[in-house]
Amino acid sequence: MPTQRQGERLPEWRDAVAADPSLSWSSSAVESDVNRITMLKRQMFGCGGFQLLRERVLLA
């Protein structure tokens, strides 16, 4: 919305952002898994391939 110059929708956007903390669901569990896998990929940069990453994810 901000990058498309739709200023008339700003109040609607602000309400959506303000309501976010009151939602009954959270993606924190998924985000922690993604962060863990990203860390493993960075640790093994240039080494092995998908099979090695798969083993490390399953064993970690």
C-alpha positions as a Markdown table, in Angstrom:
| # | Residue | x | y | z |
|---|---|---|---|---|
| 1 | Met | 0.0 | 0.0 | 0.0 |
| 2 | Pro | 2.7 | 2.6 | 0.9 |
| 3 | Thr | 4.7 | 1.9 | -2.2 |
| 4 | Gln | 1.8 | 2.2 | -4.6 |
| 5 | Arg | 0.8 | 5.7 | -3.4 |
| 6 | Gln | -2.6 | 4.8 | -2.1 |
| 7 | Gly | -2.8 | 7.3 | 0.7 |
| 8 | Glu | -6.6 | 7.2 | 0.9 |
| 9 | Arg | -6.3 | 3.6 | 2.2 |
| 10 | Leu | -4.0 | 4.7 | 5.1 |
| 11 | Pro | -6.7 | 4.6 | 7.9 |
| 12 | Glu | -7.7 | 1.1 | 6.8 |
| 13 | Trp | -4.1 | -0.1 | 6.7 |
| 14 | Arg | -3.4 | 1.4 | 10.2 |
| 15 | Asp | -6.4 | -0.4 | 11.6 |
| 16 | Ala | -5.2 | -3.7 | 10.2 |
| 17 | Val | -1.7 | -3.2 | 11.7 |
| 18 | Ala | -3.1 | -2.2 | 15.1 |
| 19 | Ala | -5.4 | -5.3 | 15.2 |
| 20 | Asp | -2.5 | -7.7 | 14.5 |
| 21 | Pro | -1.4 | -8.3 | 18.1 |
| 22 | Ser | -5.0 | -9.3 | 19.0 |
| 23 | Leu | -5.1 | -12.2 | 16.6 |
| 24 | Ser | -5.6 | -15.6 | 18.1 |
| 25 | Trp | -2.8 | -17.3 | 16.1 |
| 26 | Ser | 0.9 | -16.9 | 15.9 |
| 27 | Ser | 3.5 | -17.9 | 13.4 |
| 28 | Ser | 6.4 | -17.9 | 15.9 |
| 29 | Ala | 6.8 | -21.7 | 15.8 |
| 30 | Val | 7.2 | -21.7 | 12.0 |
| 31 | Glu | 9.5 | -18.8 | 12.1 |
| 32 | Ser | 11.8 | -20.5 | 14.6 |
| 33 | Asp | 12.0 | -23.5 | 12.4 |
| 34 | Val | 12.8 | -21.3 | 9.4 |
| 35 | Asn | 15.5 | -19.5 | 11.3 |
| 36 | Arg | 17.1 | -22.8 | 12.5 |
| 37 | Ile | 17.2 | -24.2 | 8.9 |
| 38 | Thr | 18.6 | -20.9 | 7.6 |
| 39 | Met | 21.3 | -21.1 | 10.3 |
| 40 | Leu | 22.2 | -24.6 | 9.3 |
| 41 | Lys | 22.4 | -23.6 | 5.6 |
| 42 | Arg | 24.8 | -20.8 | 6.4 |
| 43 | Gln | 27.0 | -23.0 | 8.6 |
| 44 | Met | 27.5 | -25.4 | 5.7 |
| 45 | Phe | 27.9 | -22.8 | 2.9 |
| 46 | Gly | 29.6 | -24.4 | 0.0 |
| 47 | Cys | 29.6 | -27.9 | 1.5 |
| 48 | Gly | 27.5 | -30.9 | 0.5 |
| 49 | Gly | 24.1 | -30.4 | -1.0 |
| 50 | Phe | 20.5 | -30.9 | -0.3 |
| 51 | Gln | 21.0 | -34.4 | 1.1 |
| 52 | Leu | 23.5 | -33.2 | 3.7 |
| 53 | Leu | 21.2 | -30.3 | 4.7 |
| 54 | Arg | 18.3 | -32.8 | 5.0 |
| 55 | Glu | 20.3 | -35.0 | 7.3 |
| 56 | Arg | 21.4 | -32.1 | 9.5 |
| 57 | Val | 17.8 | -30.8 | 9.7 |
| 58 | Leu | 16.4 | -34.2 | 10.7 |
| 59 | Leu | 19.2 | -34.8 | 13.2 |
| 60 | Ala | 19.2 | -31.3 | 14.8 |
